[in-house]
Amino acid sequence: MTGRPRIVIRPACPSDHGGLRVLASELAYGPLLSRYGSDPHKLGDELCQLCTPPAGSATPTESLLVAVVDAQHHGPAAPAAAPPSSTPVTPAPAPLLGFARYAQSGMFGSLGGYLKLIAIAASHTGQGTGSRLLAAVEDAVRIHSRDLFLLASHFNDGAHRFYGRHGYQEVGRLPDYVRTEITELIFWKRLRPK
Ligand SMILES: CC(C)(COP(=O)(O)OP(=O)(O)OC[C@H]1O[C@@H](n2cnc3c(N)ncnc32)[C@H](O)[C@@H]1OP(=O)(O)O)[C@@H](O)C(=O)NCCC(=O)NCCS
């Protein structure tokens, strides 16, 4: 295998549980969510629940997309010893590099979707994966809603640049909304014409 691995963006599924819990833990103790007192187990549980779509025809209230290394480029798990040719080789779970959690509608009436959280593993930021995840969320939300909204903490300068570069405008502020002494900036993007 040569060059950079190919990254796939797809809906989360139960085989992502392990990777989601690892990333949830990294995030909960990281510079953003630690300021919210985030619980890694609770976040991991919430993300894992979103890997299983609701039964029947019920519309999910939230959805989860993940960015993973393409299984074909990732290859099989290395066996401890060379197996006999009849032994099946179990593929290792593809490394999970990031996720985006969103609601396709219901924000500010029926016209808005909501990006609840997008995150990339710290070892993988700045390589375009967050941009690809955000574009995939926009494509999914555009089917149901005209606009996409999100909140970003006042201190998260990197995220402000990220959203600004992708066409989001800051349209308001919510002081002490989630936590005291943290102001949430409301970002908005029109995804399609009226
Ligand atoms: C914000 C985030 C999702 C962007 O994903 P990404 O894969 O790093 O983004 P891309 O590679 O597509 O684009 C890079 C841009 O992201 C922004 N960015 C934000 N945090 C960054 C970080 N820790 N490292 C690198 N870029 C970051 C910058 O604007 C950067 O552009 P710049 O190099 O011109 O400054 C990601 O950095 C992340 O997970 N951050 C921590 C969690 C977070 O803040 N989520 C947003 C909550 S509102």
The ligand as a Gaussian input file, in Angstrom:
#p B3LYP/6-31G(d) Opt

LIG

0 1
 C      -13.022000      21.877000      13.297000
 C      -12.660000      20.525000      12.685000
 C      -13.913000      19.630000      12.607000
 C      -12.138000      20.755000      11.271000
 O      -11.804000      19.497000      10.694000
 P      -10.426000      19.352000       9.880000
 O      -10.402000      18.007000       9.240000
 O       -9.296000      19.728000      10.759000
 O      -10.668000      20.492000       8.787000
 P      -10.029000      20.623000       7.358000
 O       -8.715000      19.911000       7.279000
 O      -11.054000      20.262000       6.368000
 O       -9.777000      22.181000       7.335000
 C       -8.753000      22.749000       8.181000
 C       -9.286000      23.973000       8.849000
 O      -10.029000      23.612000       9.979000
 C       -9.829000      24.581000      11.002000
 N       -9.351000      23.939000      12.201000
 C      -10.015000      24.017000      13.359000
 N       -9.387000      23.347000      14.314000
 C       -8.265000      22.813000      13.765000
 C       -7.195000      22.002000      14.255000
 N       -7.164000      21.578000      15.530000
 N       -6.224000      21.626000      13.391000
 C       -6.254000      22.035000      12.102000
 N       -7.244000      22.787000      11.585000
 C       -8.245000      23.175000      12.409000
 C       -8.924000      25.610000      10.472000
 O       -9.742000      26.644000       9.947000
 C       -8.217000      24.932000       9.338000
 O       -7.936000      25.861000       8.347000
 P       -6.604000      26.727000       8.401000
 O       -5.492000      25.739000       8.258000
 O       -6.738000      27.650000       7.258000
 O       -6.588000      27.431000       9.724000
 C      -11.548000      19.779000      13.474000
 O      -10.394000      20.568000      13.516000
 C      -11.932000      19.370000      14.878000
 O      -12.407000      18.268000      15.081000
 N      -11.720000      20.228000      15.885000
 C      -12.005000      19.890000      17.271000
 C      -13.524000      19.766000      17.530000
 C      -14.244000      21.018000      17.127000
 O      -13.824000      22.116000      17.451000
 N      -15.393000      20.830000      16.433000
 C      -16.254000      21.940000      16.052000
 C      -17.291000      22.171000      17.118000
 S      -18.257000      23.597000      16.758000

